[in-house]
């Protein structure tokens, strides 16, 4: 039974699998390994300086001649970045007090520093992607404009946008994207929304309910994301009308994944119910493996700063945890599919295994009728 779909033809890939562009967990080696296996590898461009991004794209091209993509965030507070100097003094003080309490527990010195803005590099990174004529540009945590899509198409590039709602799906189809990733609430990492919602809005819709609604709402290929880590999940979303699956957590825990070994070990030992949606890490709602840092910050009741201003304000805590291989204090973005991840294979083996399992699952459904 063939799994080849119009999505595969559109992207020039063999298997309907897209590796999520996971910041801190995916580098050129993982991207190339996925693409060489017949799926679509995605390089995360989040907060990567333009010169470094250009070098990483060049590195991928030395490792594969297959299609690959590069991902950028398009959140309203990143392009242009939120101005940290204009934050209310009371908010900054409350966040500093909460973080200093956590620093004390780790034996770190209290900080009196002011929060700093994220670098203003999204526009420059997009220019690098255009200049390199990357086969696929993928947008997340915000929607691409018609101008961005048009500039990609002028260079023969395809554009994929990640969304959380059918309203967003119609919006990005309207600006001309080639395919849409429907991100269910089970997914790890950040909710793909340009403006931060309240907690209820951040919970979103699960993959099982979201995907068929998006399929019905648009005419372009839909890729399902959230809770998928094996061939059964791929077969399930194909049955829902998706033409492929975007997979993150499973590819984090591969030999080529760039996450540190102690972080991979934490995922291998985790269960799905240990993940949680929180905004205390980056300032935006994101699903992480619940740990001491998240729990203790939430207990303080302190507010959070804008996207990545929050992360940078706590960076010394995260650096300390990383240097001590302490997953209790270093947040790790993780989807609910983590309970399905039990080994550390190569990325190509993951692709082959998922395809084999999906074919077997679809064959069972066919023969059981």
Secondary structure, 3 states (H helix, E strand, C coil): CCCCCHHHHHHCCCCCEEECCCCCCCCHHHHHHHHHCCCEEEEECCCCCHHHHHHHHHHHHHHCCCCEEEEEECCCCECCECCHHHCCHHHHHHHHHHHHHHHHHHCCCCCCCCCCCCCCCHHHHHHHHHHHCCCEEEEECCCCCHHHHHHHHHCCCEEEEEECCHHHHHHHHHCCCCEEEEECCCCCEECCCCCCCCHHHHHCCCHHHHHHHHHHHCCCEEEEECCCCCHHHHHHHHHCCCCEEEECHHHHCCCCCCCCHHHHHHHHCCCHHHEEEECCCCCCCEEEECCHHHHHHHHHCCCCCCCCHHHHHCHHHHHHHHHCCCCCCCCCECCHHHHHCCCCCCHHHHHHHHHHHHHHHHHHHHHCC
